[in-house]
Amino acid sequence: MLKKILTFILLHASVSSLAQEVVTPQGDSYTNSNGSIEFTIGEVVINTGTDGGNDLTQGFHQTNWNFVSIEDHVPSYEIIIFPNPTSEILTIKTNTFENVNYTLYDSQGKLVIQDKLSSAQTPIEVSHLAPGAYALILNNDTQNLKTFQLIKQQ
């Protein structure tokens, strides 16, 4: 009998040590009369639900979280976007600007600004935009060239 109890305790201890755990620098819990929610910053989204005005995402802990990033669709296309974060003017600098379009989307995917690059250094006025995250997509007639994640400050 003692051998069975000891085996059970050792088995339980080893299974408990394999349980999932998230150690995160950010997160919070909120509770009201309608329910509660707990979250951590940096989760892979596995499901998104919406009621038309509010979005709810669910996911698992992830190891990488980028607020500002670049998707390099055409590595040979050289371009510099500055400053990032920005508050008034965003500058796009490239030697190959002919037939290149830019499109700026807000964090909800709404088209905010769309135009063509006009010179080797094209300024974009962003002071009228709300603070937050934006995606800047550069493309030509046949393909996306680069996608930048931008931060608009006040």
C-alpha positions as CSV (number, residue, x, y, z in Angstrom):
1,M,0.0,0.0,0.0
2,L,2.8,2.4,0.9
3,K,4.4,1.6,-2.5
4,K,1.2,2.6,-4.3
5,I,0.9,5.9,-2.4
6,L,4.5,6.8,-3.0
7,T,4.1,6.0,-6.7
8,F,1.0,8.2,-6.9
9,I,2.8,11.1,-5.2
10,L,5.8,10.9,-7.5
11,L,3.6,10.6,-10.6
12,H,1.5,13.5,-9.6
13,A,4.5,15.7,-8.8
14,S,6.1,14.9,-12.2
15,V,2.9,15.6,-14.1
16,S,2.3,18.9,-12.2
17,S,5.8,20.1,-13.1
18,L,5.0,19.6,-16.8
19,A,1.9,21.9,-16.6
20,Q,1.7,24.9,-18.9
21,E,2.8,28.2,-17.4
22,V,3.2,31.7,-18.9
23,V,5.7,34.1,-17.4
24,T,5.1,37.5,-18.9
25,P,6.2,41.0,-18.1
26,Q,2.8,42.5,-19.0
27,G,-0.9,41.6,-18.6
28,D,-3.8,42.2,-16.3
29,S,-7.2,40.9,-15.1
30,Y,-10.5,42.7,-15.2
31,T,-13.8,41.6,-13.6
32,N,-17.3,43.2,-13.6
33,S,-20.8,41.9,-13.1
34,N,-20.9,40.6,-16.7
35,G,-17.8,38.5,-16.6
36,S,-14.0,38.6,-16.3
37,I,-11.0,38.6,-18.6
38,E,-7.3,37.9,-18.1
39,F,-4.6,38.6,-20.7
40,T,-0.9,38.7,-21.3
41,I,0.9,40.9,-23.8
42,G,2.4,38.8,-26.6
43,E,-0.1,36.1,-27.6
44,V,-0.5,34.3,-30.9
45,V,-4.0,34.9,-32.1
46,I,-5.9,31.7,-32.9
47,N,-9.5,33.1,-33.0
48,T,-11.1,36.5,-33.5
49,G,-14.7,37.3,-32.8
50,T,-16.5,40.6,-33.4
51,D,-19.9,42.1,-32.8
52,G,-19.3,44.8,-35.4
53,G,-18.0,47.3,-32.9
54,N,-15.7,45.3,-30.7
55,D,-13.1,42.7,-31.5
56,L,-12.1,39.9,-29.2
57,T,-9.0,37.7,-29.9
58,Q,-7.9,34.5,-28.3
59,G,-4.6,32.9,-28.4
60,F,-1.5,31.3,-26.8
61,H,1.7,32.8,-25.5
62,Q,4.2,33.7,-28.2
63,T,7.9,34.3,-28.0
64,N,8.2,37.3,-30.3
65,W,6.2,40.6,-30.4
66,N,7.0,43.3,-32.9
67,F,5.5,46.8,-32.7
68,V,7.6,48.1,-35.6
69,S,8.7,45.7,-38.3
70,I,9.3,45.3,-42.0
71,E,8.0,42.6,-44.4
72,D,10.6,42.4,-47.1
73,H,8.7,41.2,-50.2
74,V,11.4,42.2,-52.6
75,P,14.8,42.2,-50.8
76,S,16.6,44.0,-53.7
77,Y,14.3,47.0,-53.4
78,E,16.1,49.5,-51.2
79,I,14.1,52.1,-49.3
80,I,14.3,54.0,-46.0
81,I,11.3,55.2,-44.0
82,F,11.9,57.8,-41.3
83,P,11.3,58.8,-38.6
84,N,9.5,55.9,-37.0
85,P,7.8,56.6,-34.6
86,T,6.6,59.9,-36.2
87,S,4.3,62.7,-35.2
88,E,4.1,65.1,-38.2
89,I,5.9,64.1,-41.3
90,L,6.9,60.6,-42.5
91,T,9.6,60.5,-45.1
92,I,10.0,57.8,-47.8
93,K,13.5,57.8,-49.4
94,T,14.4,55.6,-52.3
95,N,16.3,55.9,-55.6
96,T,13.7,53.8,-57.4
97,F,10.4,55.7,-57.0
98,E,8.9,55.6,-60.5
99,N,5.7,53.7,-60.7
100,V,5.8,53.0,-56.9
101,N,2.6,53.5,-54.9
102,Y,2.2,53.8,-51.1
103,T,-0.9,52.9,-49.1
104,L,-1.3,53.6,-45.4
105,Y,-3.7,51.6,-43.3
106,D,-4.8,52.1,-39.7
107,S,-4.7,49.2,-37.1
108,Q,-8.3,48.3,-38.1
109,G,-7.3,47.8,-41.7
110,K,-9.0,51.1,-42.9
111,L,-7.4,52.8,-45.8
112,V,-6.1,56.2,-44.5
113,I,-3.7,57.6,-47.3
114,Q,-2.9,56.4,-50.8
115,D,-0.7,58.0,-53.4
116,K,2.4,57.6,-55.6
117,L,6.0,58.3,-54.7
118,S,6.8,61.7,-56.3
119,S,10.5,61.8,-56.0
120,A,13.6,60.2,-54.4
121,Q,12.4,61.6,-51.1
122,T,8.6,61.8,-50.6
123,P,7.2,63.4,-47.5
124,I,3.8,62.3,-46.1
125,E,1.8,64.5,-43.8
126,V,0.6,62.4,-40.8
127,S,0.0,65.1,-38.2
128,H,-3.8,64.8,-38.7
129,L,-3.8,61.1,-38.0
130,A,-4.8,59.6,-34.6
131,P,-1.9,58.2,-32.5
132,G,-1.5,54.5,-33.0
133,A,-0.1,51.7,-35.2
134,Y,-0.3,51.9,-39.0
135,A,0.8,49.7,-41.9
136,L,2.6,51.3,-44.9
137,I,2.6,49.1,-48.0
138,L,4.7,50.0,-51.0
139,N,3.9,48.3,-54.3
140,N,4.4,48.7,-58.0
141,D,2.0,47.6,-60.8
142,T,2.8,43.9,-60.3
143,Q,3.8,43.2,-56.7
144,N,4.1,44.4,-53.1
145,L,7.7,45.6,-52.5
146,K,7.8,46.3,-48.7
147,T,5.4,46.5,-45.7
148,F,6.3,48.7,-42.8
149,Q,4.7,48.8,-39.4
150,L,4.6,52.4,-38.2
151,I,3.9,54.1,-34.9
152,K,2.1,57.6,-35.0
153,Q,2.8,59.6,-31.9
154,Q,0.9,62.7,-30.7
